[in-house]
Amino acid sequence: MRLNEITYTDAVPVEGYGPGFFRVGGTVHDGPLLLWDKGRSDWGGLQDHATLLSMAGHVDVLFVGTGAEIAHLPADLRTALEEAGLGVETMNSPAACRTYNVLLSEGRRVALAALPV
């Protein structure tokens, strides 16, 4: 088996998560989180459309973590994101973190908006 060292460019992966928090870059972040190559920040949750729409043109796929359980995005949010040209994948937050990390390691233009478990 051949193993390769993963090198991340500007964005950082999710190192861990737990009840109410995410660990990114050695720092614990409480509450909903937004990660992409422009950095990390708080996210206002599923009602915060403007923050997610600001990524249009910079991100090909947005992974939305809906917490411990998978849930559907509000229809108006999904429509707005798709009309802006953002591919959207919804899954529970643990799966969204793992998928984001894998695609990030491949150099893909991805973002993560996640609610804590």
C-alpha positions in Angstrom: 0.0 0.0 0.0 1.3 3.4 -1.0 0.7 6.3 1.5 1.0 9.9 0.6 1.3 12.8 2.9 -1.6 15.2 2.6 -0.7 18.9 2.1 -3.5 21.5 2.5 -3.1 24.8 0.8 -5.0 27.8 2.1 -7.9 26.0 3.7 -7.7 23.8 6.8 -9.4 20.5 7.6 -11.7 19.7 10.4 -9.6 17.9 13.0 -12.5 16.9 15.3 -16.0 17.6 16.5 -18.2 16.9 19.5 -21.3 18.1 21.3 -21.6 21.8 20.3 -18.1 22.3 18.9 -15.6 21.7 16.0 -11.8 21.7 16.2 -10.0 23.3 13.3 -6.4 24.3 13.1 -5.9 23.3 16.8 -8.6 25.7 17.9 -12.0 24.8 19.3 -14.9 26.6 17.6 -18.3 26.6 19.4 -21.5 26.6 17.4 -22.2 26.5 13.6 -19.1 26.7 11.5 -18.2 27.8 7.9 -14.9 26.7 6.4 -13.5 27.4 2.9 -10.2 28.7 1.4 -11.0 32.2 2.6 -10.9 31.0 6.2 -13.2 29.9 8.9 -16.0 31.9 10.6 -19.2 31.6 12.5 -22.3 30.7 10.5 -25.8 31.8 11.3 -27.3 28.4 10.5 -29.8 27.5 7.9 -31.4 31.0 7.9 -28.0 32.6 7.0 -28.4 32.6 3.2 -26.3 35.6 2.5 -23.1 34.1 3.9 -23.4 31.0 1.8 -24.4 32.9 -1.3 -21.2 35.0 -1.0 -19.2 31.9 -1.9 -20.7 31.7 -5.4 -17.9 31.7 -8.0 -15.3 30.7 -5.4 -16.6 27.2 -4.5 -17.8 24.3 -6.7 -19.4 22.2 -3.9 -20.8 23.3 -0.6 -21.2 20.5 2.0 -23.9 21.3 4.5 -23.8 19.4 7.8 -27.2 19.3 9.4 -26.0 18.2 12.9 -26.2 14.7 14.3 -29.0 13.6 11.9 -29.5 14.3 8.2 -32.2 16.8 7.4 -33.5 18.5 4.2 -32.4 22.0 3.5 -35.2 24.6 3.4 -36.4 24.7 -0.2 -35.8 28.4 -0.6 -32.1 28.0 0.6 -31.5 25.1 -1.8 -33.0 27.0 -4.7 -31.0 30.1 -4.0 -27.7 28.2 -3.8 -28.4 26.2 -7.0 -29.4 29.4 -8.9 -26.1 31.0 -7.7 -24.2 28.0 -9.3 -23.2 26.3 -6.1 -23.4 22.5 -5.9 -24.9 21.6 -2.6 -24.6 18.3 -0.8 -26.5 17.8 2.4 -25.5 15.2 5.0 -25.1 14.8 8.8 -22.2 16.9 10.1 -19.8 14.0 10.8 -20.1 12.8 7.2 -19.9 16.4 5.9 -16.7 17.0 7.8 -15.1 13.8 6.5 -16.2 14.4 2.9 -15.0 18.0 3.1 -11.5 16.9 4.4 -11.1 14.3 1.6 -12.0 16.7 -1.2 -10.0 19.4 0.3 -6.9 17.1 0.3 -7.5 16.6 -3.4 -7.2 20.4 -4.0 -10.9 20.8 -4.8 -12.8 24.1 -4.4 -15.1 23.0 -1.6 -16.7 24.6 1.5 -18.3 23.3 4.6 -21.2 24.9 6.5 -21.9 22.7 9.5 -24.2 22.7 12.5 -22.7 21.0 15.6 -23.8 17.5 16.7 
